[in-house]
Amino acid sequence: MVDLKKSISNLQEKLSALLKMYVALEKENQQLKATIANQKQVQQTLEEKIKEGQGQLTAALMNQGGGMDPAEKAKLIKKIDQYIKEIDNGINNLNP
C-alpha cells in the first residue's frame, strides 16, 4: 500500500512538472508567433519601400535619360536591374 501511495505521489509530481513545462512552452510559442508576425510586417514594409524606390528611380532615369545615347541608357538600365536583383536577394536572405 505504501508503494502505491509513493508511486501515485511520484506520478503527481511528474505531472505537475510537465504541466509547468507545457505552460512555459505555450508562452514561448506565443512570443515566437508575435515575433514572426512583427518580422513579416517589417519585411512587407521594406518590400513596399523598395517598390516605391524602384518606381521613383525608373521615373528619374527616364526623365534624365532623354538626352542619353541608347548605349549609355542600356548600360544604366542593366546596372539598375543588377541593383534590384541584389536588393531582392538581400530581402530573400532576411526570410527564414
KOLMI-261477 format. One record per residue (C-alpha): x, y, z; residue number from 1; chain. Coordinates in pm, whole numbers, always signed. Last residue first. Layout:
N
@xx X, yy Y, zz Z, num NUM, cadena A
...
This chain:
96
@xx +1400, yy +3233, zz -4282, num 96, cadena A
@xx +1338, yy +3550, zz -4480, num 95, cadena A
@xx +1618, yy +3804, zz -4447, num 94, cadena A
@xx +1808, yy +3627, zz -4724, num 93, cadena A
@xx +1514, yy +3688, zz -4958, num 92, cadena A
@xx +1532, yy +4059, zz -4884, num 91, cadena A
@xx +1903, yy +4068, zz -4963, num 90, cadena A
@xx +1845, yy +3871, zz -5282, num 89, cadena A
@xx +1576, yy +4121, zz -5385, num 88, cadena A
@xx +1819, yy +4408, zz -5318, num 87, cadena A
@xx +2087, yy +4238, zz -5527, num 86, cadena A
@xx +1839, yy +4180, zz -5810, num 85, cadena A
@xx +1735, yy +4546, zz -5797, num 84, cadena A
@xx +2096, yy +4655, zz -5813, num 83, cadena A
@xx +2152, yy +4435, zz -6120, num 82, cadena A
@xx +1842, yy +4580, zz -6288, num 81, cadena A
@xx +1974, yy +4929, zz -6219, num 80, cadena A
@xx +2309, yy +4842, zz -6372, num 79, cadena A
@xx +2141, yy +4699, zz -6686, num 78, cadena A
@xx +1924, yy +5010, zz -6716, num 77, cadena A
@xx +2236, yy +5226, zz -6696, num 76, cadena A
@xx +2415, yy +5020, zz -6959, num 75, cadena A
@xx +2111, yy +5040, zz -7191, num 74, cadena A
@xx +2094, yy +5418, zz -7144, num 73, cadena A
@xx +2462, yy +5453, zz -7221, num 72, cadena A
@xx +2416, yy +5254, zz -7543, num 71, cadena A
@xx +2099, yy +5445, zz -7640, num 70, cadena A
@xx +2263, yy +5790, zz -7622, num 69, cadena A
@xx +2149, yy +5993, zz -7331, num 68, cadena A
@xx +1949, yy +6317, zz -7368, num 67, cadena A
@xx +1611, yy +6170, zz -7266, num 66, cadena A
@xx +1777, yy +5960, zz -6998, num 65, cadena A
@xx +1725, yy +6213, zz -6723, num 64, cadena A
@xx +1348, yy +6183, zz -6734, num 63, cadena A
@xx +1370, yy +5807, zz -6784, num 62, cadena A
@xx +1620, yy +5782, zz -6506, num 61, cadena A
@xx +1405, yy +5980, zz -6268, num 60, cadena A
@xx +1097, yy +5771, zz -6348, num 59, cadena A
@xx +1291, yy +5448, zz -6303, num 58, cadena A
@xx +1433, yy +5568, zz -5975, num 57, cadena A
@xx +1093, yy +5672, zz -5846, num 56, cadena A
@xx +940, yy +5340, zz -5941, num 55, cadena A
@xx +1226, yy +5144, zz -5789, num 54, cadena A
@xx +1202, yy +5350, zz -5472, num 53, cadena A
@xx +832, yy +5271, zz -5436, num 52, cadena A
@xx +899, yy +4903, zz -5495, num 51, cadena A
@xx +1179, yy +4911, zz -5240, num 50, cadena A
@xx +964, yy +5091, zz -4985, num 49, cadena A
@xx +685, yy +4836, zz -5031, num 48, cadena A
@xx +930, yy +4549, zz -4986, num 47, cadena A
@xx +1064, yy +4710, zz -4669, num 46, cadena A
@xx +714, yy +4749, zz -4525, num 45, cadena A
@xx +633, yy +4385, zz -4608, num 44, cadena A
@xx +951, yy +4268, zz -4439, num 43, cadena A
@xx +878, yy +4472, zz -4127, num 42, cadena A
@xx +526, yy +4328, zz -4112, num 41, cadena A
@xx +659, yy +3976, zz -4158, num 40, cadena A
@xx +911, yy +4036, zz -3880, num 39, cadena A
@xx +634, yy +4151, zz -3644, num 38, cadena A
@xx +421, yy +3846, zz -3722, num 37, cadena A
@xx +720, yy +3620, zz -3661, num 36, cadena A
@xx +794, yy +3790, zz -3330, num 35, cadena A
@xx +431, yy +3751, zz -3221, num 34, cadena A
@xx +443, yy +3381, zz -3310, num 33, cadena A
@xx +765, yy +3346, zz -3112, num 32, cadena A
@xx +605, yy +3508, zz -2808, num 31, cadena A
@xx +303, yy +3279, zz -2834, num 30, cadena A
@xx +529, yy +2974, zz -2855, num 29, cadena A
@xx +729, yy +3090, zz -2553, num 28, cadena A
@xx +409, yy +3116, zz -2350, num 27, cadena A
@xx +296, yy +2773, zz -2468, num 26, cadena A
@xx +637, yy +2631, zz -2378, num 25, cadena A
@xx +618, yy +2775, zz -2026, num 24, cadena A
@xx +266, yy +2638, zz -1977, num 23, cadena A
@xx +374, yy +2295, zz -2100, num 22, cadena A
@xx +676, yy +2293, zz -1869, num 21, cadena A
@xx +454, yy +2372, zz -1572, num 20, cadena A
@xx +215, yy +2095, zz -1678, num 19, cadena A
@xx +503, yy +1851, zz -1714, num 18, cadena A
@xx +633, yy +1935, zz -1367, num 17, cadena A
@xx +287, yy +1884, zz -1217, num 16, cadena A
@xx +251, yy +1553, zz -1399, num 15, cadena A
@xx +589, yy +1441, zz -1268, num 14, cadena A
@xx +493, yy +1535, zz -913, num 13, cadena A
@xx +158, yy +1362, zz -946, num 12, cadena A
@xx +325, yy +1048, zz -1082, num 11, cadena A
@xx +568, yy +1044, zz -792, num 10, cadena A
@xx +283, yy +1078, zz -542, num 9, cadena A
@xx +92, yy +799, zz -715, num 8, cadena A
@xx +401, yy +577, zz -697, num 7, cadena A
@xx +454, yy +660, zz -329, num 6, cadena A
@xx +91, yy +585, zz -248, num 5, cadena A
@xx +117, yy +252, zz -432, num 4, cadena A
@xx +444, yy +166, zz -260, num 3, cadena A
@xx +289, yy +232, zz +80, num 2, cadena A
@xx +0, yy +0, zz +0, num 1, cadena A
